[in-house]
């Protein structure tokens, strides 16, 4: 069984993330979507909210499991018997940082590879930061995130989200 991990902060999950999830789920027998802790980011949505969002939008993808971890990514992947870490790339600017991280992960555990999936062209501009900014100004989010979570995102900003 080929197992992969798709890590991220998913603050919040977007159509771009969902596109990578669906494509990776077709490639691998099992895909763990893991909400990771990023010490460089101060998330707007709690870990529980982000887990809930992802679970709701992936409920019909049987080989996807959604979890969270605050451990080192390669250790999490090893614990899950994953052979691959999946990373989505929107632009060349993403590649530099992701490539460095892939090399660092490979130096820690040579049995786990990183696979880069290029974003679908219609999502190359899309990021969680853009979604949060649009929500802050009460903009229609239907082009950015699945319908199932729009209300929750907008509610966060009605009640004082960042």
Buried (B, 14 or more C-beta within 10 A) or exposed (E): EEBBBBBBBBBBBBBBBBBBBBBBBEEBEBBBBBBBEEEEEEBBBEBEBBBBBBBBBBEEBEBBBBBBBEEEBBEBBBEBEBBBBBBBBBEEEBBEEBBEBBEEBBEEBEEBBBBBBBBBEEBBEBBBEBBBEBBEEEBEBEEBBBEEBBEBBBEBBEEEBE
